[in-house]
Amino acid sequence: LKAVLPNPQDLGENYDGETSIGCRIRGKKDGKERTYYVYNNCKHQEAYNETGMQGVSYTTGVPAMIGAMMFLKGIWKKPGVWNVEEFDPDPFMEQLNKQGLPWHEVFDGDLEID
């Protein structure tokens, strides 16, 4: 497969547009129907200008780096085996903002997709 796929580094210069990564959540809180949307958009050209790679590589590498940093600094540390989803997300989310992937929230918005 590697032999037929392009090298991601060769794609960045000509990419246009942006990535959009988010979670749409619907449920009940305190007996009321609620919706929540958290998302990040990343422009390919801005990612390329900063790193020489397109936005998909940027949005893959930055969160992985932040996760590693959380472990190395001891921010995410518990005895035993844990999934990253079991640790406090707040330091991770704070770092996303600082490391170039700012996120946004929409509370009780229309989450329907046409």
Residue, then its C-alpha position, 0 to 999 in steps of 0.5 A: l500500500k505504501a508503494v502506491l500512496p503518495n507521500p503526505q509531505d508531497l501533498g501539503e503545498n497544493y492542499d486548499g480548504e480546511t479540516s473539520i474535526g468535532c463531536r456532536i453530542r445529544g442527551k439529557k442533563d438534569g432531565k432536560e434534552r441538551t446538545y453539545y458540539v465541540y470542534n476544531n477547524c484547521k486550514h491546510q495552507e496555514a498548517y503547511n506554512e508552519t510545518g511543511m505538511q497539510g492539515v490532516s498531518y497537523t491534526t494527527g501529530v499535534p494531539a499525539m505530541i500533547g498526549a506524550m507531553m501529558f505523560l512525560k510531565g506526569i500530568w497523566k499518571k496513575p498506577g496500572v494501565w489506563n486509556v488516555e480517555e480515562f485521564d482528565p481532559d482539561p490539560f489536554m484541551e488547554q494545550l490544544n489551544k496553545q499548540g495551534l488547534p483551538w477548539h470551539e463549543v456550541f451549547d444547545g445548537d441544532l445538530e441536525i445534518d441535512 
